[in-house]
Amino acid sequence: MSGAPKVRSLNVADPEARPVLVPGGNKTRSVAAAQKPASKPLSKTESTEVAAAKEKKKASTPASDMPKLRSTLSAPSALRRHEMLLQSNLSLNASCSSDASTDSFSSRASTGRIGRTSLTSKPTQTIPRTDKLEAKLEMNVLEDASVPPSELVQGRRKCAWVTSNTESCYASFHDEEWGVPVHDDKRLFELLVLSGALAELTWPVILSKRHIFRDVFLDFNPVAVSKLNEKKIVVPGSTASSLLSEPKLRAIIENARQMLKIIDEFGSFHRYCWSFVNYKPIISRFRYPRQVPVKTPKADIISKDLVRRGFRSVGPTIIYSFMQAAGLTNDHLISCYRFQECIAAVSPSTDEINEAKLKLNSKAEEKTKADRELLEGIDLELLEVVDDLAIS
């Protein structure tokens, strides 16, 4: 390079004697960049040369810098430096490839297409709502066809869950009590207690121990049950403790106390219960066992009202079992012979109608007799008042 000779300061060391390690890697600085400015300001020609050297360094590539490295460094150090540069380039390429794959995966994940990325892939076909409904109906028909018809038990067709292998106590309960409207407070309390026991036992087990329930709870007289000593009832080893758990036993005694309050308010417990169904049983008309629900909105309403009044262990499922047993709802299958019998039990007989007419006539006669006596008393009082006025 032509120009005036450069004047170096004696205080600046020669940078060409050793390489410089920087964070970006083992790279040597160029001579012009490594030099520090002298104590004296550079001349105009020197400043132009330094600027030209900086531009040359920016435009130069690593390949063009290699001859300088070879000239300034020894052979072993140059070989080590070359190996380090190769390793750095390999690691850089690997990181770039992993970044690219990560970016591509992220972009596909964000669009929801991680699997196939082909643009020609067909979208999943959605089944119309009508087709789904038709498929559901067909499935129900197939299920109904697979359900065997209710078998004849003792020459009669009963509900599908009552077979020839059913326990005799449960079969008799189905044939005689289940679904028959009940209006007696003691029997309603008994059915409420037995339905609550379904949370721990099954109907056959409960019915087989029914006589024990009646002995422990004094024939389900709510007045007598409300006076029972809870500590004696729930003591371990007692007869009651062998039937139900302690919370259930305490709930029965508390329910008897709350039942007395309802009797004082409504006159009887059966009026309270039947008021929720407008004093008429609900006729369900189910054809298949799968249609019989576990609970209903009506049972939920009764359950909430009982809980509000202080009853315990009266969830919607228990209350619906109570409604089925007490005849508040007729859940016999329409193929069962008891379905029509329970409906007939609701409609009053001729004798009951005549008895009701006699009661109405007797009440009317009593009312007219009372009215006559009242009128006679008023007439006598008027005559006395008239006599007093005449004397005065």
SULGI-V398308 format. One record per residue. N is the residue number from 0. RES is the residue in one small letter. NEAR is the number of other ideal C-beta (glycine too) atoms within 12 Angstrom. D_FIRST is the distance of its C-alpha to the first C-alpha in Angstrom with 2 decimals. Layout:
<<N/RES/NEAR/D_FIRST> <N/RES/NEAR/D_FIRST>>
This chain:
<<0/m/15/0.00> <1/s/8/3.79> <2/g/15/6.66> <3/a/14/9.60> <4/p/11/10.04> <5/k/21/11.29> <6/v/17/15.01> <7/r/19/16.70> <8/s/17/20.33> <9/l/10/22.65> <10/n/12/24.65> <11/v/18/22.07> <12/a/14/22.32> <13/d/14/19.62> <14/p/19/19.56> <15/e/20/18.39> <16/a/13/21.86> <17/r/16/23.87> <18/p/24/23.91> <19/v/21/25.19> <20/l/13/28.38> <21/v/12/28.81> <22/p/7/31.79> <23/g/13/30.05> <24/g/19/29.72> <25/n/24/27.85> <26/k/25/24.27> <27/t/31/21.49> <28/r/25/19.38> <29/s/26/15.67> <30/v/27/14.13> <31/a/28/13.31> <32/a/23/16.76> <33/a/25/18.68> <34/q/25/17.86> <35/k/17/20.52> <36/p/17/20.16> <37/a/18/21.02> <38/s/12/24.29> <39/k/13/22.79> <40/p/12/21.32> <41/l/22/17.58> <42/s/16/16.55> <43/k/12/15.70> <44/t/17/11.99> <45/e/25/11.99> <46/s/19/14.20> <47/t/19/12.12> <48/e/24/9.16> <49/v/28/12.06> <50/a/17/13.64> <51/a/19/10.85> <52/a/24/10.81> <53/k/20/14.63> <54/e/15/14.81> <55/k/20/12.84> <56/k/23/15.32> <57/k/15/18.23> <58/a/11/17.55> <59/s/20/17.08> <60/t/12/20.36> <61/p/21/21.87> <62/a/13/21.60> <63/s/15/17.84> <64/d/27/17.75> <65/m/20/20.10> <66/p/14/17.75> <67/k/25/16.03> <68/l/29/19.62> <69/r/19/20.72> <70/s/14/18.06> <71/t/25/18.75> <72/l/25/22.52> <73/s/15/25.30> <74/a/13/27.20> <75/p/11/30.26> <76/s/18/28.47> <77/a/23/26.31> <78/l/16/29.59> <79/r/17/31.30> <80/r/28/28.54> <81/h/22/28.72> <82/e/15/32.50> <83/m/20/32.36> <84/l/24/30.12> <85/l/16/32.60> <86/q/16/35.50> <87/s/19/34.04> <88/n/17/33.47> <89/l/14/37.06> <90/s/15/38.54> <91/l/16/36.68> <92/n/14/38.04> <93/a/14/41.52> <94/s/14/41.55> <95/c/14/40.44> <96/s/14/43.18> <97/s/14/45.78> <98/d/14/44.82> <99/a/14/45.16> <100/s/14/48.53> <101/t/14/49.67> <102/d/14/48.72> <103/s/17/50.57> <104/f/17/53.59> <105/s/14/53.63> <106/s/15/53.50> <107/r/17/56.33> <108/a/14/58.31> <109/s/11/58.03> <110/t/14/59.50> <111/g/12/62.20> <112/r/17/61.19> <113/i/13/60.11> <114/g/11/61.95> <115/r/14/61.66> <116/t/15/58.86> <117/s/9/60.02> <118/l/9/60.52> <119/t/7/63.48> <120/s/10/65.50> <121/k/8/68.86> <122/p/10/69.85> <123/t/8/72.77> <124/q/7/76.06> <125/t/8/78.07> <126/i/12/81.85> <127/p/10/83.69> <128/r/10/85.95> <129/t/10/89.07> <130/d/13/88.22> <131/k/13/87.76> <132/l/13/91.14> <133/e/14/92.80> <134/a/15/91.29> <135/k/15/92.54> <136/l/14/96.00> <137/e/14/96.11> <138/m/15/95.13> <139/n/18/97.91> <140/v/14/100.39> <141/l/12/99.42> <142/e/16/99.77> <143/d/19/103.14> <144/a/12/104.26> <145/s/12/103.22> <146/v/20/105.28> <147/p/14/108.72> <148/p/19/111.64> <149/s/29/113.65> <150/e/21/116.22> <151/l/15/119.91> <152/v/25/121.00> <153/q/17/124.77> <154/g/9/125.23> <155/r/21/123.03> <156/r/22/119.47> <157/k/33/117.46> <158/c/38/113.89> <159/a/27/111.36> <160/w/29/110.67> <161/v/34/114.35> <162/t/21/115.21> <163/s/15/117.98> <164/n/12/115.94> <165/t/25/115.55> <166/e/20/117.29> <167/s/18/120.76> <168/c/23/120.17> <169/y/28/117.16> <170/a/26/118.97> <171/s/22/121.98> <172/f/28/119.73> <173/h/38/118.18> <174/d/25/121.61> <175/e/19/123.42> <176/e/29/121.09> <177/w/40/117.54> <178/g/41/117.22> <179/v/30/120.72> <180/p/35/120.73> <181/v/31/121.66> <182/h/23/123.17> <183/d/23/124.41> <184/d/30/122.43> <185/k/27/123.06> <186/r/27/121.91> <187/l/34/118.85> <188/f/43/117.96> <189/e/37/118.50> <190/l/41/116.24> <191/l/45/113.58> <192/v/48/113.69> <193/l/41/113.63> <194/s/39/110.74> <195/g/39/108.80> <196/a/36/109.42> <197/l/30/107.49> <198/a/23/104.30> <199/e/22/105.35> <200/l/25/107.98> <201/t/19/108.91> <202/w/29/111.95> <203/p/23/113.91> <204/v/20/113.38> <205/i/32/114.26> <206/l/32/117.40> <207/s/21/118.51> <208/k/26/118.35> <209/r/28/119.82> <210/h/16/123.04> <211/i/22/121.06> <212/f/34/119.20> <213/r/24/122.55> <214/d/15/124.00> <215/v/31/121.04> <216/f/38/120.71> <217/l/24/124.46> <218/d/20/124.80> <219/f/31/121.87> <220/n/22/123.91> <221/p/35/121.27> <222/v/21/123.55> <223/a/21/124.15> <224/v/36/120.52> <225/s/24/119.27> <226/k/17/121.43> <227/l/27/120.14> <228/n/16/118.59> <229/e/24/114.95> <230/k/15/114.77> <231/k/17/117.66> <232/i/31/116.28> <233/v/26/112.74> <234/v/15/113.79> <235/p/14/112.51> <236/g/10/115.20> <237/s/21/117.12> <238/t/21/118.11> <239/a/33/115.89> <240/s/22/112.82> <241/s/20/113.35> <242/l/31/113.12> <243/l/33/110.06> <244/s/21/107.37> <245/e/22/107.94> <246/p/18/105.96> <247/k/34/108.00> <248/l/37/111.29> <249/r/25/110.44> <250/a/33/109.38> <251/i/41/112.78> <252/i/36/114.68> <253/e/30/112.47> <254/n/38/112.80> <255/a/38/116.60> <256/r/27/116.44> <257/q/31/114.28> <258/m/39/116.58> <259/l/27/119.52> <260/k/20/117.64> <261/i/31/117.09> <262/i/25/120.81> <263/d/17/121.70> <264/e/15/119.40> <265/f/20/120.14> <266/g/13/123.57> <267/s/23/122.46> <268/f/38/119.34> <269/h/29/119.97> <270/r/20/119.92> <271/y/31/116.52> <272/c/40/115.14> <273/w/29/116.69> <274/s/21/115.62> <275/f/31/112.04> <276/v/26/113.24> <277/n/11/115.78> <278/y/17/118.62> <279/k/17/118.02> <280/p/32/116.25> <281/i/30/113.05> <282/i/23/113.65> <283/s/28/110.44> <284/r/20/111.55> <285/f/27/108.97> <286/r/22/109.12> <287/y/26/106.75> <288/p/24/106.08> <289/r/17/102.37> <290/q/19/103.30> <291/v/26/105.02> <292/p/22/102.58> <293/v/19/102.04> <294/k/23/102.10> <295/t/25/102.43> <296/p/15/101.63> <297/k/27/105.32> <298/a/33/105.20> <299/d/23/102.11> <300/i/21/104.01> <301/i/37/107.01> <302/s/31/104.81> <303/k/18/103.02> <304/d/23/106.34> <305/l/33/107.83> <306/v/22/104.82> <307/r/13/105.13> <308/r/25/108.76> <309/g/19/107.90> <310/f/33/108.38> <311/r/27/106.28> <312/s/35/105.11> <313/v/39/105.70> <314/g/25/102.49> <315/p/26/102.45> <316/t/23/102.89> <317/i/35/105.91> <318/i/38/107.42> <319/y/32/107.11> <320/s/39/108.88> <321/f/41/111.56> <322/m/41/111.84> <323/q/41/112.33> <324/a/39/114.98> <325/a/41/116.83> <326/g/37/116.99> <327/l/42/114.80> <328/t/37/112.94> <329/n/35/114.35> <330/d/37/111.65> <331/h/38/113.95> <332/l/31/112.67> <333/i/24/114.64> <334/s/25/115.75> <335/c/36/117.34> <336/y/25/121.05> <337/r/33/120.52> <338/f/31/118.47> <339/q/21/121.51> <340/e/24/123.71> <341/c/37/121.42> <342/i/24/121.38> <343/a/18/125.19> <344/a/24/125.37> <345/v/27/123.76> <346/s/16/126.34> <347/p/14/129.62> <348/s/12/132.77> <349/t/10/136.07> <350/d/10/137.60> <351/e/14/134.71> <352/i/13/135.00> <353/n/13/138.74> <354/e/14/138.19> <355/a/15/135.65> <356/k/15/138.13> <357/l/14/140.85> <358/k/14/138.58> <359/l/14/137.70> <360/n/14/141.40> <361/s/14/142.40> <362/k/14/139.69> <363/a/14/140.88> <364/e/14/144.48> <365/e/14/143.53> <366/k/14/141.63> <367/t/14/144.54> <368/k/14/146.96> <369/a/14/144.77> <370/d/14/144.61> <371/r/14/148.40> <372/e/14/148.89> <373/l/14/146.47> <374/l/14/148.34> <375/e/14/151.69> <376/g/14/150.39> <377/i/14/149.17> <378/d/14/152.58> <379/l/14/154.40> <380/e/14/152.19> <381/l/14/152.82> <382/l/14/156.59> <383/e/14/156.52> <384/v/14/154.59> <385/v/13/157.07> <386/d/12/160.02> <387/d/11/158.56> <388/l/10/158.06> <389/a/9/161.66> <390/i/8/163.12> <391/s/7/161.14>>
